[in-house]
Amino acid sequence: MKGFVAGLAMVMAMGVANAATVEERYNSSCTFCHAAGAAGAPKSHDEAAWKPRMEKGMDTLVKHVREGFNAMPPGGMCPDCSDEELRALIEYMSKSQ
């Protein structure tokens, strides 16, 4: 039983270690358009640019990413992101640093 528990703990730790942070996800998917505001994308960490979007509500913003919106393709550049990850990315980009 001790071996099972130790093995389970190791697998769980590996899963946590392999999980991408919000900043890593941003750098691998969002930065291409949001860092410079390409194609009308709100610039990252520009609260004024994000304010009217945030007023639409997080559910709407996640839906826009999932389905695509204006120049953003469906899924943005992170088609394997969960809704929770998308929410975290939107929150990350919409806040000043």
Phi and psi restraints in degrees (range 20) as a CNS / XPLOR table:
assign (resid 1 and name C) (resid 2 and name N)
       (resid 2 and name CA) (resid 2 and name C) 1.0 -59.1 20.0 2
assign (resid 2 and name N) (resid 2 and name CA)
       (resid 2 and name C) (resid 3 and name N) 1.0 -41.5 20.0 2
assign (resid 2 and name C) (resid 3 and name N)
       (resid 3 and name CA) (resid 3 and name C) 1.0 -63.1 20.0 2
assign (resid 3 and name N) (resid 3 and name CA)
       (resid 3 and name C) (resid 4 and name N) 1.0 -39.6 20.0 2
assign (resid 3 and name C) (resid 4 and name N)
       (resid 4 and name CA) (resid 4 and name C) 1.0 -63.1 20.0 2
assign (resid 4 and name N) (resid 4 and name CA)
       (resid 4 and name C) (resid 5 and name N) 1.0 -46.6 20.0 2
assign (resid 4 and name C) (resid 5 and name N)
       (resid 5 and name CA) (resid 5 and name C) 1.0 -63.7 20.0 2
assign (resid 5 and name N) (resid 5 and name CA)
       (resid 5 and name C) (resid 6 and name N) 1.0 -42.8 20.0 2
assign (resid 5 and name C) (resid 6 and name N)
       (resid 6 and name CA) (resid 6 and name C) 1.0 -64.3 20.0 2
assign (resid 6 and name N) (resid 6 and name CA)
       (resid 6 and name C) (resid 7 and name N) 1.0 -42.1 20.0 2
assign (resid 6 and name C) (resid 7 and name N)
       (resid 7 and name CA) (resid 7 and name C) 1.0 -63.9 20.0 2
assign (resid 7 and name N) (resid 7 and name CA)
       (resid 7 and name C) (resid 8 and name N) 1.0 -42.7 20.0 2
assign (resid 7 and name C) (resid 8 and name N)
       (resid 8 and name CA) (resid 8 and name C) 1.0 -62.5 20.0 2
assign (resid 8 and name N) (resid 8 and name CA)
       (resid 8 and name C) (resid 9 and name N) 1.0 -42.8 20.0 2
assign (resid 8 and name C) (resid 9 and name N)
       (resid 9 and name CA) (resid 9 and name C) 1.0 -62.4 20.0 2
assign (resid 9 and name N) (resid 9 and name CA)
       (resid 9 and name C) (resid 10 and name N) 1.0 -39.2 20.0 2
assign (resid 9 and name C) (resid 10 and name N)
       (resid 10 and name CA) (resid 10 and name C) 1.0 -66.2 20.0 2
assign (resid 10 and name N) (resid 10 and name CA)
       (resid 10 and name C) (resid 11 and name N) 1.0 -43.6 20.0 2
assign (resid 10 and name C) (resid 11 and name N)
       (resid 11 and name CA) (resid 11 and name C) 1.0 -62.3 20.0 2
assign (resid 11 and name N) (resid 11 and name CA)
       (resid 11 and name C) (resid 12 and name N) 1.0 -42.7 20.0 2
assign (resid 11 and name C) (resid 12 and name N)
       (resid 12 and name CA) (resid 12 and name C) 1.0 -63.9 20.0 2
assign (resid 12 and name N) (resid 12 and name CA)
       (resid 12 and name C) (resid 13 and name N) 1.0 -41.3 20.0 2
assign (resid 12 and name C) (resid 13 and name N)
       (resid 13 and name CA) (resid 13 and name C) 1.0 -65.0 20.0 2
assign (resid 13 and name N) (resid 13 and name CA)
       (resid 13 and name C) (resid 14 and name N) 1.0 -38.5 20.0 2
assign (resid 13 and name C) (resid 14 and name N)
       (resid 14 and name CA) (resid 14 and name C) 1.0 -64.9 20.0 2
assign (resid 14 and name N) (resid 14 and name CA)
       (resid 14 and name C) (resid 15 and name N) 1.0 -39.4 20.0 2
assign (resid 14 and name C) (resid 15 and name N)
       (resid 15 and name CA) (resid 15 and name C) 1.0 -62.7 20.0 2
assign (resid 15 and name N) (resid 15 and name CA)
       (resid 15 and name C) (resid 16 and name N) 1.0 -41.7 20.0 2
assign (resid 15 and name C) (resid 16 and name N)
       (resid 16 and name CA) (resid 16 and name C) 1.0 -66.9 20.0 2
assign (resid 16 and name N) (resid 16 and name CA)
       (resid 16 and name C) (resid 17 and name N) 1.0 -41.2 20.0 2
assign (resid 16 and name C) (resid 17 and name N)
       (resid 17 and name CA) (resid 17 and name C) 1.0 -65.7 20.0 2
assign (resid 17 and name N) (resid 17 and name CA)
       (resid 17 and name C) (resid 18 and name N) 1.0 -32.3 20.0 2
assign (resid 17 and name C) (resid 18 and name N)
       (resid 18 and name CA) (resid 18 and name C) 1.0 -84.7 20.0 2
assign (resid 18 and name N) (resid 18 and name CA)
       (resid 18 and name C) (resid 19 and name N) 1.0 -14.0 20.0 2
assign (resid 18 and name C) (resid 19 and name N)
       (resid 19 and name CA) (resid 19 and name C) 1.0 -69.0 20.0 2
assign (resid 19 and name N) (resid 19 and name CA)
       (resid 19 and name C) (resid 20 and name N) 1.0 132.1 20.0 2
assign (resid 19 and name C) (resid 20 and name N)
       (resid 20 and name CA) (resid 20 and name C) 1.0 -76.9 20.0 2
assign (resid 20 and name N) (resid 20 and name CA)
       (resid 20 and name C) (resid 21 and name N) 1.0 142.0 20.0 2
assign (resid 20 and name C) (resid 21 and name N)
       (resid 21 and name CA) (resid 21 and name C) 1.0 -77.1 20.0 2
assign (resid 21 and name N) (resid 21 and name CA)
       (resid 21 and name C) (resid 22 and name N) 1.0 166.1 20.0 2
assign (resid 21 and name C) (resid 22 and name N)
       (resid 22 and name CA) (resid 22 and name C) 1.0 -59.7 20.0 2
assign (resid 22 and name N) (resid 22 and name CA)
       (resid 22 and name C) (resid 23 and name N) 1.0 -43.4 20.0 2
assign (resid 22 and name C) (resid 23 and name N)
       (resid 23 and name CA) (resid 23 and name C) 1.0 -64.0 20.0 2
assign (resid 23 and name N) (resid 23 and name CA)
       (resid 23 and name C) (resid 24 and name N) 1.0 -39.6 20.0 2
assign (resid 23 and name C) (resid 24 and name N)
       (resid 24 and name CA) (resid 24 and name C) 1.0 -64.1 20.0 2
assign (resid 24 and name N) (resid 24 and name CA)
       (resid 24 and name C) (resid 25 and name N) 1.0 -43.0 20.0 2
assign (resid 24 and name C) (resid 25 and name N)
       (resid 25 and name CA) (resid 25 and name C) 1.0 -62.6 20.0 2
assign (resid 25 and name N) (resid 25 and name CA)
       (resid 25 and name C) (resid 26 and name N) 1.0 -43.6 20.0 2
assign (resid 25 and name C) (resid 26 and name N)
       (resid 26 and name CA) (resid 26 and name C) 1.0 -58.7 20.0 2
assign (resid 26 and name N) (resid 26 and name CA)
       (resid 26 and name C) (resid 27 and name N) 1.0 -48.6 20.0 2
assign (resid 26 and name C) (resid 27 and name N)
       (resid 27 and name CA) (resid 27 and name C) 1.0 -64.6 20.0 2
assign (resid 27 and name N) (resid 27 and name CA)
       (resid 27 and name C) (resid 28 and name N) 1.0 -27.9 20.0 2
assign (resid 27 and name C) (resid 28 and name N)
       (resid 28 and name CA) (resid 28 and name C) 1.0 -94.2 20.0 2
assign (resid 28 and name N) (resid 28 and name CA)
       (resid 28 and name C) (resid 29 and name N) 1.0 -8.8 20.0 2
assign (resid 28 and name C) (resid 29 and name N)
       (resid 29 and name CA) (resid 29 and name C) 1.0 -138.7 20.0 2
assign (resid 29 and name N) (resid 29 and name CA)
       (resid 29 and name C) (resid 30 and name N) 1.0 -42.7 20.0 2
assign (resid 29 and name C) (resid 30 and name N)
       (resid 30 and name CA) (resid 30 and name C) 1.0 -91.2 20.0 2
assign (resid 30 and name N) (resid 30 and name CA)
       (resid 30 and name C) (resid 31 and name N) 1.0 -31.8 20.0 2
assign (resid 30 and name C) (resid 31 and name N)
       (resid 31 and name CA) (resid 31 and name C) 1.0 -59.3 20.0 2
assign (resid 31 and name N) (resid 31 and name CA)
       (resid 31 and name C) (resid 32 and name N) 1.0 -29.5 20.0 2
assign (resid 31 and name C) (resid 32 and name N)
       (resid 32 and name CA) (resid 32 and name C) 1.0 -55.9 20.0 2
assign (resid 32 and name N) (resid 32 and name CA)
       (resid 32 and name C) (resid 33 and name N) 1.0 -40.0 20.0 2
assign (resid 32 and name C) (resid 33 and name N)
       (resid 33 and name CA) (resid 33 and name C) 1.0 -104.7 20.0 2
assign (resid 33 and name N) (resid 33 and name CA)
       (resid 33 and name C) (resid 34 and name N) 1.0 -39.3 20.0 2
assign (resid 33 and name C) (resid 34 and name N)
       (resid 34 and name CA) (resid 34 and name C) 1.0 -80.3 20.0 2
assign (resid 34 and name N) (resid 34 and name CA)
       (resid 34 and name C) (resid 35 and name N) 1.0 -21.3 20.0 2
assign (resid 34 and name C) (resid 35 and name N)
       (resid 35 and name CA) (resid 35 and name C) 1.0 -66.5 20.0 2
assign (resid 35 and name N) (resid 35 and name CA)
       (resid 35 and name C) (resid 36 and name N) 1.0 -38.4 20.0 2
assign (resid 35 and name C) (resid 36 and name N)
       (resid 36 and name CA) (resid 36 and name C) 1.0 -107.3 20.0 2
assign (resid 36 and name N) (resid 36 and name CA)
       (resid 36 and name C) (resid 37 and name N) 1.0 -7.5 20.0 2
assign (resid 36 and name C) (resid 37 and name N)
       (resid 37 and name CA) (resid 37 and name C) 1.0 76.4 20.0 2
assign (resid 37 and name N) (resid 37 and name CA)
       (resid 37 and name C) (resid 38 and name N) 1.0 32.1 20.0 2
assign (resid 37 and name C) (resid 38 and name N)
       (resid 38 and name CA) (resid 38 and name C) 1.0 -61.3 20.0 2
assign (resid 38 and name N) (resid 38 and name CA)
       (resid 38 and name C) (resid 39 and name N) 1.0 140.3 20.0 2
assign (resid 38 and name C) (resid 39 and name N)
       (resid 39 and name CA) (resid 39 and name C) 1.0 54.5 20.0 2
assign (resid 39 and name N) (resid 39 and name CA)
       (resid 39 and name C) (resid 40 and name N) 1.0 32.0 20.0 2
assign (resid 39 and name C) (resid 40 and name N)
       (resid 40 and name CA) (resid 40 and name C) 1.0 84.8 20.0 2
assign (resid 40 and name N) (resid 40 and name CA)
       (resid 40 and name C) (resid 41 and name N) 1.0 6.2 20.0 2
assign (resid 40 and name C) (resid 41 and name N)
       (resid 41 and name CA) (resid 41 and name C) 1.0 -66.6 20.0 2
assign (resid 41 and name N) (resid 41 and name CA)
       (resid 41 and name C) (resid 42 and name N) 1.0 138.2 20.0 2
assign (resid 41 and name C) (resid 42 and name N)
       (resid 42 and name CA) (resid 42 and name C) 1.0 -65.3 20.0 2
assign (resid 42 and name N) (resid 42 and name CA)
       (resid 42 and name C) (resid 43 and name N) 1.0 134.7 20.0 2
assign (resid 42 and name C) (resid 43 and name N)
       (resid 43 and name CA) (resid 43 and name C) 1.0 -66.6 20.0 2
assign (resid 43 and name N) (resid 43 and name CA)
       (resid 43 and name C) (resid 44 and name N) 1.0 142.2 20.0 2
assign (resid 43 and name C) (resid 44 and name N)
       (resid 44 and name CA) (resid 44 and name C) 1.0 -59.9 20.0 2
assign (resid 44 and name N) (resid 44 and name CA)
       (resid 44 and name C) (resid 45 and name N) 1.0 136.7 20.0 2
assign (resid 44 and name C) (resid 45 and name N)
       (resid 45 and name CA) (resid 45 and name C) 1.0 68.0 20.0 2
assign (resid 45 and name N) (resid 45 and name CA)
       (resid 45 and name C) (resid 46 and name N) 1.0 17.2 20.0 2
assign (resid 45 and name C) (resid 46 and name N)
       (resid 46 and name CA) (resid 46 and name C) 1.0 -104.0 20.0 2
assign (resid 46 and name N) (resid 46 and name CA)
       (resid 46 and name C) (resid 47 and name N) 1.0 91.8 20.0 2
assign (resid 46 and name C) (resid 47 and name N)
       (resid 47 and name CA) (resid 47 and name C) 1.0 -58.7 20.0 2
assign (resid 47 and name N) (resid 47 and name CA)
       (resid 47 and name C) (resid 48 and name N) 1.0 -35.3 20.0 2
assign (resid 47 and name C) (resid 48 and name N)
       (resid 48 and name CA) (resid 48 and name C) 1.0 -64.9 20.0 2
assign (resid 48 and name N) (resid 48 and name CA)
       (resid 48 and name C) (resid 49 and name N) 1.0 -39.1 20.0 2
assign (resid 48 and name C) (resid 49 and name N)
       (resid 49 and name CA) (resid 49 and name C) 1.0 -69.1 20.0 2
assign (resid 49 and name N) (resid 49 and name CA)
       (resid 49 and name C) (resid 50 and name N) 1.0 -32.2 20.0 2
assign (resid 49 and name C) (resid 50 and name N)
       (resid 50 and name CA) (resid 50 and name C) 1.0 -85.3 20.0 2
assign (resid 50 and name N) (resid 50 and name CA)
       (resid 50 and name C) (resid 51 and name N) 1.0 -22.2 20.0 2
assign (resid 50 and name C) (resid 51 and name N)
       (resid 51 and name CA) (resid 51 and name C) 1.0 -52.5 20.0 2
assign (resid 51 and name N) (resid 51 and name CA)
       (resid 51 and name C) (resid 52 and name N) 1.0 -52.1 20.0 2
assign (resid 51 and name C) (resid 52 and name N)
       (resid 52 and name CA) (resid 52 and name C) 1.0 -64.8 20.0 2
assign (resid 52 and name N) (resid 52 and name CA)
       (resid 52 and name C) (resid 53 and name N) 1.0 -28.3 20.0 2
assign (resid 52 and name C) (resid 53 and name N)
       (resid 53 and name CA) (resid 53 and name C) 1.0 -73.3 20.0 2
assign (resid 53 and name N) (resid 53 and name CA)
       (resid 53 and name C) (resid 54 and name N) 1.0 -44.0 20.0 2
assign (resid 53 and name C) (resid 54 and name N)
       (resid 54 and name CA) (resid 54 and name C) 1.0 -63.1 20.0 2
assign (resid 54 and name N) (resid 54 and name CA)
       (resid 54 and name C) (resid 55 and name N) 1.0 -28.9 20.0 2
assign (resid 54 and name C) (resid 55 and name N)
       (resid 55 and name CA) (resid 55 and name C) 1.0 -66.0 20.0 2
assign (resid 55 and name N) (resid 55 and name CA)
       (resid 55 and name C) (resid 56 and name N) 1.0 -20.2 20.0 2
assign (resid 55 and name C) (resid 56 and name N)
       (resid 56 and name CA) (resid 56 and name C) 1.0 -73.5 20.0 2
assign (resid 56 and name N) (resid 56 and name CA)
       (resid 56 and name C) (resid 57 and name N) 1.0 -18.4 20.0 2
assign (resid 56 and name C) (resid 57 and name N)
       (resid 57 and name CA) (resid 57 and name C) 1.0 99.3 20.0 2
assign (resid 57 and name N) (resid 57 and name CA)
       (resid 57 and name C) (resid 58 and name N) 1.0 148.6 20.0 2
assign (resid 57 and name C) (resid 58 and name N)
       (resid 58 and name CA) (resid 58 and name C) 1.0 -63.2 20.0 2
assign (resid 58 and name N) (resid 58 and name CA)
       (resid 58 and name C) (resid 59 and name N) 1.0 -38.5 20.0 2
assign (resid 58 and name C) (resid 59 and name N)
       (resid 59 and name CA) (resid 59 and name C) 1.0 -59.8 20.0 2
assign (resid 59 and name N) (resid 59 and name CA)
       (resid 59 and name C) (resid 60 and name N) 1.0 -41.3 20.0 2
assign (resid 59 and name C) (resid 60 and name N)
       (resid 60 and name CA) (resid 60 and name C) 1.0 -66.2 20.0 2
assign (resid 60 and name N) (resid 60 and name CA)
       (resid 60 and name C) (resid 61 and name N) 1.0 -42.3 20.0 2
assign (resid 60 and name C) (resid 61 and name N)
       (resid 61 and name CA) (resid 61 and name C) 1.0 -64.0 20.0 2
assign (resid 61 and name N) (resid 61 and name CA)
       (resid 61 and name C) (resid 62 and name N) 1.0 -42.6 20.0 2
assign (resid 61 and name C) (resid 62 and name N)
       (resid 62 and name CA) (resid 62 and name C) 1.0 -63.4 20.0 2
assign (resid 62 and name N) (resid 62 and name CA)
       (resid 62 and name C) (resid 63 and name N) 1.0 -41.3 20.0 2
assign (resid 62 and name C) (resid 63 and name N)
       (resid 63 and name CA) (resid 63 and name C) 1.0 -60.6 20.0 2
assign (resid 63 and name N) (resid 63 and name CA)
       (resid 63 and name C) (resid 64 and name N) 1.0 -42.6 20.0 2
assign (resid 63 and name C) (resid 64 and name N)
       (resid 64 and name CA) (resid 64 and name C) 1.0 -61.0 20.0 2
assign (resid 64 and name N) (resid 64 and name CA)
       (resid 64 and name C) (resid 65 and name N) 1.0 -40.5 20.0 2
assign (resid 64 and name C) (resid 65 and name N)
       (resid 65 and name CA) (resid 65 and name C) 1.0 -66.5 20.0 2
assign (resid 65 and name N) (resid 65 and name CA)
       (resid 65 and name C) (resid 66 and name N) 1.0 -47.7 20.0 2
assign (resid 65 and name C) (resid 66 and name N)
       (resid 66 and name CA) (resid 66 and name C) 1.0 -57.5 20.0 2
assign (resid 66 and name N) (resid 66 and name CA)
       (resid 66 and name C) (resid 67 and name N) 1.0 -46.4 20.0 2
assign (resid 66 and name C) (resid 67 and name N)
       (resid 67 and name CA) (resid 67 and name C) 1.0 -93.1 20.0 2
assign (resid 67 and name N) (resid 67 and name CA)
       (resid 67 and name C) (resid 68 and name N) 1.0 -15.2 20.0 2
assign (resid 67 and name C) (resid 68 and name N)
       (resid 68 and name CA) (resid 68 and name C) 1.0 91.7 20.0 2
assign (resid 68 and name N) (resid 68 and name CA)
       (resid 68 and name C) (resid 69 and name N) 1.0 149.8 20.0 2
assign (resid 68 and name C) (resid 69 and name N)
       (resid 69 and name CA) (resid 69 and name C) 1.0 -157.1 20.0 2
assign (resid 69 and name N) (resid 69 and name CA)
       (resid 69 and name C) (resid 70 and name N) 1.0 129.4 20.0 2
assign (resid 69 and name C) (resid 70 and name N)
       (resid 70 and name CA) (resid 70 and name C) 1.0 50.9 20.0 2
assign (resid 70 and name N) (resid 70 and name CA)
       (resid 70 and name C) (resid 71 and name N) 1.0 -122.9 20.0 2
assign (resid 70 and name C) (resid 71 and name N)
       (resid 71 and name CA) (resid 71 and name C) 1.0 -83.3 20.0 2
assign (resid 71 and name N) (resid 71 and name CA)
       (resid 71 and name C) (resid 72 and name N) 1.0 -8.2 20.0 2
assign (resid 71 and name C) (resid 72 and name N)
       (resid 72 and name CA) (resid 72 and name C) 1.0 -78.8 20.0 2
assign (resid 72 and name N) (resid 72 and name CA)
       (resid 72 and name C) (resid 73 and name N) 1.0 126.2 20.0 2
assign (resid 72 and name C) (resid 73 and name N)
       (resid 73 and name CA) (resid 73 and name C) 1.0 -72.9 20.0 2
assign (resid 73 and name N) (resid 73 and name CA)
       (resid 73 and name C) (resid 74 and name N) 1.0 160.1 20.0 2
assign (resid 73 and name C) (resid 74 and name N)
       (resid 74 and name CA) (resid 74 and name C) 1.0 -54.2 20.0 2
assign (resid 74 and name N) (resid 74 and name CA)
       (resid 74 and name C) (resid 75 and name N) 1.0 130.5 20.0 2
assign (resid 74 and name C) (resid 75 and name N)
       (resid 75 and name CA) (resid 75 and name C) 1.0 84.5 20.0 2
assign (resid 75 and name N) (resid 75 and name CA)
       (resid 75 and name C) (resid 76 and name N) 1.0 -1.1 20.0 2
assign (resid 75 and name C) (resid 76 and name N)
       (resid 76 and name CA) (resid 76 and name C) 1.0 60.0 20.0 2
assign (resid 76 and name N) (resid 76 and name CA)
       (resid 76 and name C) (resid 77 and name N) 1.0 -133.3 20.0 2
assign (resid 76 and name C) (resid 77 and name N)
       (resid 77 and name CA) (resid 77 and name C) 1.0 -110.8 20.0 2
assign (resid 77 and name N) (resid 77 and name CA)
       (resid 77 and name C) (resid 78 and name N) 1.0 21.1 20.0 2
assign (resid 77 and name C) (resid 78 and name N)
       (resid 78 and name CA) (resid 78 and name C) 1.0 -134.8 20.0 2
assign (resid 78 and name N) (resid 78 and name CA)
       (resid 78 and name C) (resid 79 and name N) 1.0 68.7 20.0 2
assign (resid 78 and name C) (resid 79 and name N)
       (resid 79 and name CA) (resid 79 and name C) 1.0 -64.9 20.0 2
assign (resid 79 and name N) (resid 79 and name CA)
       (resid 79 and name C) (resid 80 and name N) 1.0 -19.6 20.0 2
assign (resid 79 and name C) (resid 80 and name N)
       (resid 80 and name CA) (resid 80 and name C) 1.0 -97.1 20.0 2
assign (resid 80 and name N) (resid 80 and name CA)
       (resid 80 and name C) (resid 81 and name N) 1.0 4.9 20.0 2
assign (resid 80 and name C) (resid 81 and name N)
       (resid 81 and name CA) (resid 81 and name C) 1.0 -71.7 20.0 2
assign (resid 81 and name N) (resid 81 and name CA)
       (resid 81 and name C) (resid 82 and name N) 1.0 140.0 20.0 2
assign (resid 81 and name C) (resid 82 and name N)
       (resid 82 and name CA) (resid 82 and name C) 1.0 -78.7 20.0 2
assign (resid 82 and name N) (resid 82 and name CA)
       (resid 82 and name C) (resid 83 and name N) 1.0 166.3 20.0 2
assign (resid 82 and name C) (resid 83 and name N)
       (resid 83 and name CA) (resid 83 and name C) 1.0 -59.5 20.0 2
assign (resid 83 and name N) (resid 83 and name CA)
       (resid 83 and name C) (resid 84 and name N) 1.0 -36.2 20.0 2
assign (resid 83 and name C) (resid 84 and name N)
       (resid 84 and name CA) (resid 84 and name C) 1.0 -64.9 20.0 2
assign (resid 84 and name N) (resid 84 and name CA)
       (resid 84 and name C) (resid 85 and name N) 1.0 -40.5 20.0 2
assign (resid 84 and name C) (resid 85 and name N)
       (resid 85 and name CA) (resid 85 and name C) 1.0 -66.8 20.0 2
assign (resid 85 and name N) (resid 85 and name CA)
       (resid 85 and name C) (resid 86 and name N) 1.0 -39.6 20.0 2
assign (resid 85 and name C) (resid 86 and name N)
       (resid 86 and name CA) (resid 86 and name C) 1.0 -62.6 20.0 2
assign (resid 86 and name N) (resid 86 and name CA)
       (resid 86 and name C) (resid 87 and name N) 1.0 -42.2 20.0 2
assign (resid 86 and name C) (resid 87 and name N)
       (resid 87 and name CA) (resid 87 and name C) 1.0 -59.2 20.0 2
assign (resid 87 and name N) (resid 87 and name CA)
       (resid 87 and name C) (resid 88 and name N) 1.0 -44.8 20.0 2
assign (resid 87 and name C) (resid 88 and name N)
       (resid 88 and name CA) (resid 88 and name C) 1.0 -64.2 20.0 2
assign (resid 88 and name N) (resid 88 and name CA)
       (resid 88 and name C) (resid 89 and name N) 1.0 -39.3 20.0 2
assign (resid 88 and name C) (resid 89 and name N)
       (resid 89 and name CA) (resid 89 and name C) 1.0 -65.9 20.0 2
assign (resid 89 and name N) (resid 89 and name CA)
       (resid 89 and name C) (resid 90 and name N) 1.0 -43.6 20.0 2
assign (resid 89 and name C) (resid 90 and name N)
       (resid 90 and name CA) (resid 90 and name C) 1.0 -62.0 20.0 2
assign (resid 90 and name N) (resid 90 and name CA)
       (resid 90 and name C) (resid 91 and name N) 1.0 -45.1 20.0 2
assign (resid 90 and name C) (resid 91 and name N)
       (resid 91 and name CA) (resid 91 and name C) 1.0 -61.4 20.0 2
assign (resid 91 and name N) (resid 91 and name CA)
       (resid 91 and name C) (resid 92 and name N) 1.0 -42.2 20.0 2
assign (resid 91 and name C) (resid 92 and name N)
       (resid 92 and name CA) (resid 92 and name C) 1.0 -61.2 20.0 2
assign (resid 92 and name N) (resid 92 and name CA)
       (resid 92 and name C) (resid 93 and name N) 1.0 -46.6 20.0 2
assign (resid 92 and name C) (resid 93 and name N)
       (resid 93 and name CA) (resid 93 and name C) 1.0 -72.4 20.0 2
assign (resid 93 and name N) (resid 93 and name CA)
       (resid 93 and name C) (resid 94 and name N) 1.0 -29.4 20.0 2
assign (resid 93 and name C) (resid 94 and name N)
       (resid 94 and name CA) (resid 94 and name C) 1.0 -83.6 20.0 2
assign (resid 94 and name N) (resid 94 and name CA)
       (resid 94 and name C) (resid 95 and name N) 1.0 -8.9 20.0 2
assign (resid 94 and name C) (resid 95 and name N)
       (resid 95 and name CA) (resid 95 and name C) 1.0 -103.6 20.0 2
assign (resid 95 and name N) (resid 95 and name CA)
       (resid 95 and name C) (resid 96 and name N) 1.0 142.6 20.0 2
assign (resid 95 and name C) (resid 96 and name N)
       (resid 96 and name CA) (resid 96 and name C) 1.0 -71.0 20.0 2
assign (resid 96 and name N) (resid 96 and name CA)
       (resid 96 and name C) (resid 97 and name N) 1.0 157.6 20.0 2
